Amino acid sequence: MAKNTSSSAFRKIDIDQYNEDNFKEDEAELSGPTGPDESEDNALALTLKVLLAIKSAQIEEVVGKLHLDDIDVLMKYIYRGFECPSEGSSGHLLLWHEKAYNIGGFGSIVRVLSDRMRV
C-alpha cells in the first residue's frame, strides 16, 4: 500500500539555500585580517637581512642543521624574497634555494607553493 503523503512537513525545507547563486563562504575563512600585517612585514625584512648577511660558503652548513619543516619555512622566505628583490639579492637567494632544494627536494617546493599560509 502507499504511504500517507498528506503530510506537508517536507515543504518547509528552504531549497533556495542550496542554489549556487546564494552560496557564501564560511565565516571563519573570511574573518581574517583585511590589510597587511606590520609584524609579518618586519619578520620578512629581518629574515631576508639575515639570509643575505650569511656568506655563500656557510649556507650549506646552516641549511644542513635545519629540520625538514624548517626547510619548508626557509623556502617560503626565499620565494617571498624573489617577489621583492633588492640589489644583488636574487643571486644570493638562488644559492639558498639550491642548498634547501638539495635537502627538501621537490616535496618542499610543492608544499610551499600549495600552502595557503604565506610569510
Secondary structure, DSSP 8 states (H G I E B T S, - for coil): --------GGGGS-GGGG-GGG----HHHHTS-SS--HHHHHHHHHHHHHHHHS-GGGHHHHHHTS-HHHHHHHHHHHHHHHHS--TTHHHHHHHHHHHHHHHHHHHHHHHHHH-S---
